Amino acid sequence: MLILTRKIDQAIIIQGNITVMVLGVERDRVKLGIAAPADVAVLREELIAEDDRKVSQLHRPNRPNLTPTHGALALKPQQDE
């Protein structure tokens, strides 16, 4: 997993045709703008049905457990207890 730090109005570009831009930061929330071609589905994770989520987890690498640190956007790996 690639972890980046971006400021407001900075973006990342994925495969040359998907742009993810930071539009704002307020307390513990980040507002993102996503521009993608019409044939690319952009969904919030919580809207995906549970069955679909189970299938998609089989096809994506494990995501590290991340916990917020003192900084507003800083993340660090979570320690297993």
FIKEDO-843269 format. One record per atom (N, C-alpha, C, O): residue number from 1; atom name; x, y, z. Coordinates in Angstrom, 2 decimals. Example, Ala and Ser with C-alpha at 12.3 -4.5 7.8 and 13.67 -1.06 7.14 Angstrom:
2
    i  at     east    north       up
    1   N    13.19    -5.69     7.80
    1  CA    12.30    -4.50     7.80
    1   C    13.20    -3.30     7.80
    1   O    14.24    -3.32     8.46
    2   N    12.85    -2.25     7.08
    2  CA    13.67    -1.06     7.14
    2   C    12.90     0.03     7.87
    2   O    13.41     1.14     8.04
END
This chain:
81
    i  at     east    north       up
    1   N     0.85    -1.18     0.00
    1  CA     0.00     0.00     0.00
    1   C     0.89     1.24     0.00
    1   O     1.85     1.32     0.76
    2   N     0.57     2.17    -0.83
    2  CA     1.27     3.45    -0.89
    2   C     0.55     4.42     0.03
    2   O    -0.67     4.59    -0.09
    3   N     1.27     5.06     0.93
    3  CA     0.69     6.05     1.84
    3   C     1.32     7.39     1.51
    3   O     2.54     7.53     1.56
    4   N     0.49     8.38     1.19
    4  CA     0.97     9.70     0.80
    4   C     0.42    10.77     1.72
    4   O    -0.60    10.57     2.39
    5   N     1.10    11.89     1.75
    5  CA     0.61    13.07     2.45
    5   C     0.30    14.11     1.39
    5   O     1.15    14.38     0.53
    6   N    -0.86    14.70     1.43
    6  CA    -1.28    15.72     0.48
    6   C    -1.85    16.90     1.24
    6   O    -2.40    16.74     2.33
    7   N    -1.72    18.07     0.67
    7  CA    -2.31    19.29     1.23
    7   C    -3.58    19.61     0.44
    7   O    -3.84    19.01    -0.61
    8   N    -4.36    20.54     0.95
    8  CA    -5.57    20.97     0.25
    8   C    -5.19    21.44    -1.15
    8   O    -4.19    22.14    -1.33
    9   N    -5.98    21.07    -2.13
    9  CA    -5.81    21.36    -3.56
    9   C    -4.68    20.57    -4.21
    9   O    -4.33    20.84    -5.36
   10   N    -4.10    19.59    -3.50
   10  CA    -3.13    18.69    -4.12
   10   C    -3.85    17.40    -4.47
   10   O    -4.84    17.04    -3.83
   11   N    -3.36    16.70    -5.46
   11  CA    -4.04    15.51    -5.96
   11   C    -3.06    14.39    -6.21
   11   O    -1.84    14.58    -6.24
   12   N    -3.63    13.20    -6.39
   12  CA    -2.87    12.07    -6.91
   12   C    -3.60    11.61    -8.17
   12   O    -4.81    11.78    -8.30
   13   N    -2.84    11.02    -9.08
   13  CA    -3.42    10.54   -10.33
   13   C    -3.15     9.04   -10.42
   13   O    -2.02     8.59   -10.23
   14   N    -4.20     8.29   -10.70
   14  CA    -4.12     6.83   -10.77
   14   C    -4.34     6.40   -12.22
   14   O    -5.34     6.78   -12.83
   15   N    -3.44     5.64   -12.76
   15  CA    -3.48     5.12   -14.12
   15   C    -3.72     6.20   -15.18
   15   O    -4.25     5.90   -16.25
   16   N    -3.35     7.42   -14.88
   16  CA    -3.43     8.49   -15.87
   16   C    -4.80     9.07   -16.11
   16   O    -4.91    10.10   -16.78
   17   N    -5.87     8.44   -15.60
   17  CA    -7.21     8.97   -15.89
   17   C    -8.13     9.07   -14.67
   17   O    -9.31     9.38   -14.81
   18   N    -7.61     8.80   -13.49
   18  CA    -8.39     8.94   -12.25
   18   C    -7.65     9.92   -11.35
   18   O    -6.48     9.70   -11.02
   19   N    -8.32    11.00   -10.96
   19  CA    -7.71    12.02   -10.12
   19   C    -8.43    12.06    -8.78
   19   O    -9.66    12.13    -8.72
   20   N    -7.65    12.01    -7.71
   20  CA    -8.19    12.13    -6.35
   20   C    -7.56    13.39    -5.75
   20   O    -6.34    13.46    -5.59
   21   N    -8.39    14.39    -5.43
   21  CA    -7.90    15.66    -4.92
   21   C    -8.43    15.92    -3.51
   21   O    -9.59    15.64    -3.21
   22   N    -7.57    16.45    -2.66
   22  CA    -7.97    16.85    -1.31
   22   C    -8.62    18.23    -1.43
   22   O    -7.98    19.20    -1.83
   23   N    -9.91    18.30    -1.08
   23  CA   -10.64    19.56    -1.18
   23   C   -10.70    20.30     0.15
   23   O   -10.81    21.53     0.17
   24   N   -10.62    19.57     1.24
   24  CA   -10.67    20.22     2.54
   24   C   -10.40    19.25     3.66
   24   O   -10.54    18.04     3.51
   25   N   -10.00    19.81     4.80
   25  CA    -9.74    19.02     6.01
   25   C   -10.41    19.75     7.16
   25   O   -10.18    20.94     7.36
   26   N   -11.23    19.03     7.91
   26  CA   -11.93    19.62     9.04
   26   C   -11.97    18.63    10.18
   26   O   -12.63    17.60    10.09
   27   N   -11.25    18.93    11.25
   27  CA   -11.11    18.02    12.39
   27   C   -10.63    16.66    11.93
   27   O    -9.49    16.53    11.47
   28   N   -11.47    15.63    12.05
   28  CA   -11.05    14.27    11.69
   28   C   -11.62    13.83    10.35
   28   O   -11.67    12.63    10.07
   29   N   -12.05    14.78     9.52
   29  CA   -12.64    14.43     8.22
   29   C   -11.85    15.07     7.09
   29   O   -11.38    16.20     7.19
   30   N   -11.73    14.31     6.01
   30  CA   -11.06    14.80     4.81
   30   C   -12.08    14.78     3.68
   30   O   -12.73    13.77     3.46
   31   N   -12.21    15.89     2.97
   31  CA   -13.13    15.95     1.84
   31   C   -12.32    15.72     0.57
   31   O   -11.38    16.47     0.28
   32   N   -12.69    14.67    -0.17
   32  CA   -11.97    14.30    -1.39
   32   C   -12.85    14.53    -2.60
   32   O   -14.07    14.33    -2.55
   33   N   -12.24    14.93    -3.69
   33  CA   -12.92    15.00    -4.98
   33   C   -12.31    13.94    -5.87
   33   O   -11.08    13.82    -5.95
   34   N   -13.14    13.16    -6.55
   34  CA   -12.66    12.08    -7.39
   34   C   -13.20    12.27    -8.80
   34   O   -14.42    12.32    -9.01
   35   N   -12.30    12.37    -9.76
   35  CA   -12.69    12.48   -11.17
   35   C   -12.24    11.20   -11.86
   35   O   -11.06    10.87   -11.87
   36   N   -13.20    10.47   -12.42
   36  CA   -12.90     9.20   -13.08
   36   C   -13.79     9.04   -14.31
   36   O   -14.85     9.65   -14.39
   37   N   -13.35     8.24   -15.27
   37  CA   -14.19     7.98   -16.44
   37   C   -15.53     7.35   -16.03
   37   O   -15.63     6.74   -14.97
   38   N   -16.52     7.49   -16.87
   38  CA   -17.86     7.00   -16.56
   38   C   -17.90     5.49   -16.34
   38   O   -18.77     4.99   -15.63
   39   N   -16.98     4.75   -16.95
   39  CA   -17.01     3.30   -16.80
   39   C   -16.31     2.81   -15.52
   39   O   -16.24     1.60   -15.28
   40   N   -15.80     3.73   -14.70
   40  CA   -15.15     3.37   -13.44
   40   C   -16.12     3.65   -12.31
   40   O   -16.56     4.78   -12.12
   41   N   -16.46     2.61   -11.55
   41  CA   -17.37     2.77   -10.40
   41   C   -16.59     3.33    -9.23
   41   O   -15.53     2.81    -8.87
   42   N   -17.12     4.39    -8.62
   42  CA   -16.52     4.98    -7.42
   42   C   -17.59     4.91    -6.34
   42   O   -18.59     5.61    -6.40
   43   N   -17.35     4.05    -5.35
   43  CA   -18.34     3.82    -4.30
   43   C   -17.72     3.97    -2.93
   43   O   -16.53     3.71    -2.74
   44   N   -18.53     4.41    -1.96
   44  CA   -18.09     4.39    -0.57
   44   C   -18.13     2.95    -0.09
   44   O   -19.05     2.20    -0.42
   45   N   -17.13     2.56     0.66
   45  CA   -16.99     1.18     1.10
   45   C   -18.23     0.68     1.85
   45   O   -18.65    -0.46     1.68
   46   N   -18.83     1.53     2.68
   46  CA   -19.96     1.08     3.48
   46   C   -21.22     0.82     2.65
   46   O   -22.18     0.22     3.16
   47   N   -21.24     1.25     1.40
   47  CA   -22.42     1.04     0.57
   47   C   -22.38    -0.29    -0.19
   47   O   -23.39    -0.72    -0.76
   48   N   -21.23    -0.93    -0.18
   48  CA   -21.12    -2.20    -0.88
   48   C   -21.77    -3.29    -0.03
   48   O   -21.53    -3.37     1.17
   49   N   -22.59    -4.12    -0.65
   49  CA   -23.28    -5.20     0.07
   49   C   -22.26    -6.12     0.72
   49   O   -21.15    -6.28     0.21
   50   N   -22.62    -6.73     1.84
   50  CA   -21.71    -7.61     2.58
   50   C   -21.17    -8.74     1.71
   50   O   -19.99    -9.06     1.80
   51   N   -21.99    -9.34     0.88
   51  CA   -21.52   -10.42     0.01
   51   C   -20.47    -9.91    -0.98
   51   O   -19.45   -10.56    -1.21
   52   N   -20.73    -8.73    -1.56
   52  CA   -19.77    -8.15    -2.48
   52   C   -18.46    -7.84    -1.77
   52   O   -17.38    -8.03    -2.34
   53   N   -18.55    -7.37    -0.53
   53  CA   -17.34    -7.05     0.24
   53   C   -16.50    -8.29     0.46
   53   O   -15.27    -8.23     0.34
   54   N   -17.13    -9.41     0.77
   54  CA   -16.38   -10.65     1.00
   54   C   -15.65   -11.07    -0.27
   54   O   -14.50   -11.51    -0.21
   55   N   -16.31   -10.95    -1.41
   55  CA   -15.69   -11.32    -2.67
   55   C   -14.54   -10.37    -2.98
   55   O   -13.46   -10.82    -3.39
   56   N   -14.74    -9.07    -2.79
   56  CA   -13.69    -8.12    -3.14
   56   C   -12.48    -8.27    -2.22
   56   O   -11.36    -7.99    -2.66
   57   N   -12.66    -8.69    -0.99
   57  CA   -11.54    -8.88    -0.08
   57   C   -10.67   -10.06    -0.52
   57   O    -9.48   -10.11    -0.19
   58   N   -11.24   -10.99    -1.24
   58  CA   -10.45   -12.10    -1.74
   58   C    -9.47   -11.65    -2.83
   58   O    -8.45   -12.29    -3.06
   59   N    -9.80   -10.54    -3.49
   59  CA    -9.01   -10.09    -4.64
   59   C    -8.16    -8.87    -4.36
   59   O    -7.54    -8.34    -5.28
   60   N    -8.10    -8.40    -3.12
   60  CA    -7.25    -7.25    -2.83
   60   C    -6.27    -7.61    -1.71
   60   O    -6.59    -8.43    -0.84
   61   N    -5.10    -7.01    -1.72
   61  CA    -4.12    -7.32    -0.68
   61   C    -4.59    -6.87     0.69
   61   O    -5.45    -6.00     0.81
   62   N    -4.04    -7.48     1.71
   62  CA    -4.39    -7.09     3.07
   62   C    -4.02    -5.63     3.31
   62   O    -2.94    -5.18     2.94
   63   N    -4.95    -4.91     3.94
   63  CA    -4.68    -3.52     4.28
   63   C    -4.11    -3.49     5.69
   63   O    -4.60    -4.19     6.57
   64   N    -3.08    -2.69     5.93
   64  CA    -2.53    -2.63     7.28
   64   C    -3.51    -1.94     8.22
   64   O    -4.27    -1.07     7.81
   65   N    -3.46    -2.33     9.49
   65  CA    -4.24    -1.62    10.50
   65   C    -3.56    -0.30    10.76
   65   O    -2.39    -0.27    11.15
   66   N    -4.28     0.81    10.57
   66  CA    -3.71     2.13    10.79
   66   C    -4.50     2.84    11.88
   66   O    -5.73     2.77    11.89
   67   N    -3.82     3.50    12.77
   67  CA    -4.46     4.26    13.82
   67   C    -3.98     5.70    13.76
   67   O    -2.82     5.95    13.43
   68   N    -4.86     6.66    14.07
   68  CA    -4.44     8.07    14.04
   68   C    -3.37     8.34    15.09
   68   O    -3.41     7.78    16.19
   69   N    -2.42     9.19    14.75
   69  CA    -1.45     9.66    15.72
   69   C    -1.88    11.05    16.15
   69   O    -3.02    11.45    15.90
   70   N    -1.01    11.77    16.80
   70  CA    -1.38    13.09    17.31
   70   C    -1.74    14.08    16.21
   70   O    -2.61    14.92    16.40
   71   N    -1.08    13.99    15.04
   71  CA    -1.35    14.91    13.95
   71   C    -2.70    14.65    13.32
   71   O    -3.23    13.54    13.43
   72   N    -3.26    15.64    12.66
   72  CA    -4.60    15.53    12.09
   72   C    -4.70    14.43    11.04
   72   O    -5.69    13.71    11.00
   73   N    -3.69    14.28    10.18
   73  CA    -3.77    13.31     9.10
   73   C    -2.72    12.21     9.21
   73   O    -2.65    11.34     8.34
   74   N    -1.91    12.25    10.26
   74  CA    -0.84    11.26    10.37
   74   C    -1.41     9.91    10.80
   74   O    -2.32     9.84    11.62
   75   N    -0.87     8.84    10.23
   75  CA    -1.30     7.49    10.57
   75   C    -0.07     6.66    10.88
   75   O     1.00     6.88    10.31
   76   N    -0.23     5.71    11.78
   76  CA     0.87     4.80    12.09
   76   C     0.31     3.40    12.18
   76   O    -0.87     3.23    12.49
   77   N     1.13     2.39    11.92
   77  CA     0.65     1.00    12.04
   77   C     0.19     0.71    13.45
   77   O     0.83     1.12    14.42
   78   N    -0.92     0.00    13.56
   78  CA    -1.47    -0.35    14.87
   78   C    -0.70    -1.54    15.43
   78   O    -0.45    -2.51    14.72
   79   N    -0.33    -1.47    16.71
   79  CA     0.40    -2.54    17.36
   79   C    -0.56    -3.64    17.77
   79   O    -1.60    -3.36    18.37
   80   N    -0.22    -4.90    17.43
   80  CA    -1.05    -6.03    17.84
   80   C    -0.83    -6.29    19.31
   80   O     0.31    -6.27    19.79
   81   N    -1.90    -6.53    20.02
   81  CA    -1.79    -6.75    21.46
   81   C    -1.88    -8.22    21.79
   81   O    -1.81    -8.59    22.96
END
